[in-house]
Amino acid sequence: MTPLTLINGTPAQNIAANDRGLAYGQGVFETLLIRNGSVCFWPWHLERLLEGCRRLGILTDGLQQQLEADIAGLSLPQQASLKVLVTCGAGGRGYAVTENLVPTRILTLGPVPSRDPDPAEAGARLLWCTTTLAQQPLLAGLKHLNRLEQVLARAEWNAADIHEGLTCDTSGRVIEGTMSNLFFRIGEQWHTPSLENCGVAGILRRWVLERLPGLAGDVRMGEYSPAEVEAADELFVCNSLIGIWPVVELAGQHYEIGATSRHLQSLLNKEYDARC
């Protein structure tokens, strides 16, 4: 499909040169899955986006209604990806915001990336990235526009058979993938890294945290070293577009696709069919 971009509700390709999203990264975004012609997990995406706007000083008055009108104006295909981006708007000089700026809304509708073989079925191969994530609690959990750390981390490999890279923070604690969140099982206990100081609190991470306890007991959020993750018996990564990817290789070590990962995939597909 040919990508379509709306800027403030109108088909366009350009924004103001002094937009604060461009100048300072003052903005947030969401990447949503379109399935069966509907937006999946929209309430959760909207909740995170609005929280991000509030924390970054972006006005939210009427924003929900504007975004929903933008989406309603799109002709949604059966399956696609939708990127929703909101910046603080255009205007002002320097870092200080001294006036009430009108946020810029950018929506881009495009295809869902495809991979052959599909890591959701065949399993994903991962490596460790040397690029580390800065600790900044004020931004932790948000999907803000400054993705430079992820860009640098993703540039560390070109091999087609590597599907994702895992990152640590500057203290050496495992945080997440370049585009995904991580869950792993040691024995009977499931774990996921804490995101108190950095990282993105993913929508699928939230879904897994709600569903996994009913399948396999509580999930511990904590601080983990790469060695602890490599010692896992089962691992998967997840995000809104890829769903759940069971991990079959990490840093040269091999893993079996676990029953819990497969069960979660099945539950997620049922969720999509029921909601989307």
C-alpha positions as CSV (number, residue, x, y, z in Angstrom):
1,M,0.0,0.0,0.0
2,T,1.0,3.6,-0.6
3,P,1.7,5.4,2.7
4,L,-0.7,8.3,3.5
5,T,0.2,11.2,5.8
6,L,-2.2,13.6,7.4
7,I,-0.8,16.7,9.1
8,N,-3.4,18.4,11.4
9,G,-6.1,16.5,9.6
10,T,-5.0,17.4,6.0
11,P,-3.0,15.3,3.5
12,A,0.5,16.9,3.5
13,Q,4.2,16.1,3.7
14,N,5.7,19.2,5.3
15,I,5.8,20.8,8.7
16,A,7.1,24.2,9.9
17,A,10.9,24.5,10.1
18,N,10.5,25.8,13.7
19,D,8.3,22.9,14.9
20,R,9.6,22.0,18.3
21,G,9.4,18.3,17.5
22,L,11.9,18.9,14.8
23,A,14.1,21.4,16.7
24,Y,14.1,19.7,20.1
25,G,12.4,16.4,19.9
26,Q,9.6,17.8,22.0
27,G,6.9,15.3,21.1
28,V,5.6,11.8,21.5
29,F,4.4,9.1,19.1
30,E,2.5,5.8,19.0
31,T,2.7,3.0,16.4
32,L,-0.5,1.2,16.2
33,L,-1.6,-2.0,14.5
34,I,-4.7,-1.9,12.2
35,R,-6.4,-5.3,12.0
36,N,-9.7,-6.1,10.5
37,G,-10.0,-2.5,9.6
38,S,-9.9,-1.3,13.3
39,V,-7.2,0.3,15.5
40,C,-6.0,-2.2,18.1
41,F,-5.6,-1.1,21.7
42,W,-6.4,2.5,20.9
43,P,-7.5,3.4,24.5
44,W,-4.1,2.3,25.8
45,H,-2.2,4.0,23.1
46,L,-4.2,7.2,23.6
47,E,-3.6,7.0,27.4
48,R,0.1,6.8,27.0
49,L,0.3,9.5,24.4
50,L,-1.7,12.0,26.5
51,E,0.4,11.2,29.5
52,G,3.5,11.8,27.5
53,C,2.1,15.1,26.3
54,R,1.4,16.2,29.8
55,R,4.9,15.3,31.0
56,L,6.5,17.1,28.1
57,G,4.4,20.3,28.5
58,I,2.3,19.7,25.3
59,L,-1.2,21.1,25.5
60,T,-3.8,18.3,25.4
61,D,-7.1,20.4,25.4
62,G,-9.2,18.8,22.6
63,L,-6.4,16.6,21.4
64,Q,-8.2,13.3,21.9
65,Q,-11.1,14.5,19.9
66,Q,-8.9,15.9,17.1
67,L,-6.9,12.6,16.9
68,E,-10.1,10.5,16.8
69,A,-11.5,12.8,14.0
70,D,-8.2,12.4,12.1
71,I,-8.4,8.6,12.4
72,A,-12.1,8.6,11.4
73,G,-11.2,10.5,8.3
74,L,-8.8,7.7,7.1
75,S,-10.0,4.8,5.0
76,L,-8.5,2.0,7.1
77,P,-7.5,-1.2,5.3
78,Q,-7.9,-4.7,6.8
79,Q,-4.3,-4.6,8.0
80,A,-1.8,-1.8,8.2
81,S,0.3,0.2,10.7
82,L,-0.6,3.7,11.9
83,K,1.9,6.1,13.3
84,V,0.4,8.9,15.4
85,L,2.9,11.6,16.3
86,V,2.2,14.8,18.3
87,T,4.7,17.6,18.8
88,C,4.5,20.7,21.0
89,G,3.9,22.7,17.9
90,A,5.7,25.5,16.0
91,G,7.0,28.7,17.5
92,G,9.3,30.2,20.1
93,R,13.1,30.5,20.2
94,G,15.3,28.6,22.5
95,Y,14.3,25.9,24.9
96,A,11.8,27.8,26.9
97,V,8.1,27.7,25.8
98,T,6.7,31.1,26.6
99,E,3.4,30.9,24.8
100,N,0.5,28.4,24.3
101,L,1.6,26.6,21.2
102,V,-0.9,24.6,19.1
103,P,0.3,21.0,18.9
104,T,1.1,19.5,15.5
105,R,-0.6,16.2,14.7
106,I,1.0,13.8,12.2
107,L,-0.6,10.5,11.2
108,T,1.0,8.1,8.8
109,L,-0.8,5.1,7.5
110,G,1.4,2.4,5.9
111,P,2.0,-1.3,5.6
112,V,2.9,-3.7,8.4
113,P,6.5,-4.8,7.9
114,S,6.8,-8.4,6.8
115,R,9.6,-10.9,7.4
116,D,10.3,-14.3,5.8
117,P,10.4,-16.5,7.8
118,D,8.2,-14.8,10.3
119,P,10.0,-14.7,13.7
120,A,6.6,-15.0,15.4
121,E,6.5,-18.6,14.1
122,A,10.1,-19.6,13.6
123,G,11.5,-17.7,16.5
124,A,13.7,-14.6,16.8
125,R,17.5,-14.3,16.9
126,L,18.9,-11.6,19.1
127,L,22.2,-10.0,20.0
128,W,23.5,-7.7,22.7
129,C,23.9,-4.0,21.7
130,T,26.9,-2.1,22.9
131,T,25.0,1.2,22.8
132,T,23.6,1.9,26.3
133,L,20.5,3.8,27.4
134,A,20.8,6.9,29.5
135,Q,19.0,6.9,32.9
136,Q,16.4,9.7,33.0
137,P,13.4,9.0,35.3
138,L,11.6,12.1,33.9
139,L,11.4,10.4,30.5
140,A,11.2,6.8,31.6
141,G,8.3,4.9,30.1
142,L,7.5,7.5,27.5
143,K,7.6,7.0,23.7
144,H,9.1,10.4,23.1
145,L,10.6,11.6,19.8
146,N,14.3,11.3,20.8
147,R,15.1,7.8,19.5
148,L,18.8,8.4,18.9
149,E,19.9,5.7,21.3
150,Q,17.7,3.2,19.4
151,V,19.0,4.4,16.0
152,L,22.6,3.9,17.1
153,A,21.8,0.5,18.6
154,R,20.0,-0.7,15.5
155,A,23.0,0.4,13.4
156,E,25.1,-2.2,15.1
157,W,24.0,-5.1,12.8
158,N,23.0,-5.6,9.2
159,A,22.6,-9.4,9.2
160,A,19.2,-10.4,7.9
161,D,19.0,-13.3,10.3
162,I,19.3,-11.1,13.4
163,H,15.9,-9.8,14.3
164,E,16.4,-7.6,17.4
165,G,19.1,-6.3,19.7
166,L,18.8,-6.0,23.5
167,T,20.1,-2.9,25.3
168,C,21.3,-2.2,28.8
169,D,21.4,1.1,30.6
170,T,24.7,2.9,31.5
171,S,24.9,0.8,34.7
172,G,24.8,-2.4,32.8
173,R,21.3,-3.4,33.7
174,V,19.2,-5.0,30.9
175,I,16.3,-2.7,29.9
176,E,14.6,-3.7,26.6
177,G,15.1,-4.3,22.9
178,T,15.7,-1.6,20.4
179,M,12.0,-1.7,19.5
180,S,10.5,-4.2,22.0
181,N,10.1,-5.2,25.6
182,L,11.6,-8.3,27.1
183,F,10.2,-11.1,29.2
184,F,12.1,-14.2,30.3
185,R,11.6,-17.3,32.5
186,I,14.1,-18.8,34.9
187,G,12.7,-22.0,36.3
188,E,9.1,-21.3,37.0
189,Q,9.5,-17.5,37.6
190,W,8.8,-15.0,34.9
191,H,10.7,-11.7,34.9
192,T,10.8,-8.4,33.0
193,P,13.2,-5.4,33.5
194,S,12.1,-2.5,35.5
195,L,11.6,0.7,33.5
196,E,11.8,3.2,36.4
197,N,14.9,5.0,35.0
198,C,14.7,4.5,31.2
199,G,13.0,2.5,28.5
200,V,9.5,2.5,26.9
201,A,6.5,1.0,28.7
202,G,5.1,-0.8,25.7
203,I,1.4,-1.5,25.1
204,L,2.1,-5.2,24.5
205,R,4.2,-5.2,27.7
206,R,1.2,-3.9,29.6
207,W,-1.0,-6.6,28.0
208,V,1.4,-9.4,28.9
209,L,1.7,-8.1,32.4
210,E,-2.1,-8.5,32.7
211,R,-2.3,-11.9,31.1
212,L,0.8,-13.8,32.2
213,P,-0.1,-14.1,35.9
214,G,-3.1,-16.1,35.0
215,L,-1.0,-18.5,33.0
216,A,2.2,-18.8,35.0
217,G,2.1,-16.9,38.2
218,D,3.3,-13.4,39.1
219,V,5.9,-11.5,37.0
220,R,8.8,-9.9,38.8
221,M,10.1,-6.6,37.6
222,G,13.7,-6.1,38.6
223,E,17.3,-5.3,37.7
224,Y,19.0,-8.0,35.7
225,S,22.4,-8.5,34.1
226,P,22.9,-9.9,30.6
227,A,24.2,-13.2,32.2
228,E,21.0,-13.6,34.1
229,V,18.9,-13.1,31.0
230,E,21.1,-15.6,29.1
231,A,20.5,-18.2,31.8
232,A,16.7,-18.1,31.1
233,D,14.7,-21.2,30.1
234,E,12.3,-19.2,27.9
235,L,12.3,-15.7,26.4
236,F,10.2,-13.5,24.2
237,V,10.1,-9.9,23.0
238,C,7.0,-8.0,22.1
239,N,5.6,-4.8,20.7
240,S,2.3,-3.6,19.1
241,L,3.3,-4.4,15.5
242,I,5.3,-7.6,15.9
243,G,3.1,-9.1,18.6
244,I,5.1,-11.8,20.5
245,W,8.4,-13.1,19.1
246,P,9.7,-16.2,21.0
247,V,13.5,-16.0,21.2
248,V,15.4,-19.0,19.8
249,E,18.9,-17.5,19.9
250,L,20.7,-14.8,22.0
251,A,24.4,-14.1,21.6
252,G,25.0,-17.5,20.1
253,Q,23.0,-19.4,22.8
254,H,20.0,-21.4,21.7
255,Y,16.6,-21.7,23.3
256,E,13.4,-23.7,22.7
257,I,10.1,-21.9,22.0
258,G,8.2,-22.3,25.2
259,A,4.6,-23.3,25.7
260,T,3.8,-20.1,27.5
261,S,5.0,-18.0,24.6
262,R,2.8,-20.0,22.2
263,H,-0.2,-19.7,24.6
264,L,0.2,-15.9,24.8
265,Q,0.4,-15.7,21.0
266,S,-2.9,-17.6,20.8
267,L,-4.5,-15.4,23.4
268,L,-3.3,-12.3,21.6
269,N,-4.8,-13.4,18.3
270,K,-8.1,-14.1,20.0
271,E,-7.9,-10.6,21.5
272,Y,-7.3,-9.0,18.1
273,D,-10.2,-11.0,16.6
274,A,-12.6,-9.9,19.4
275,R,-11.5,-6.2,19.7
276,C,-10.1,-5.3,16.3
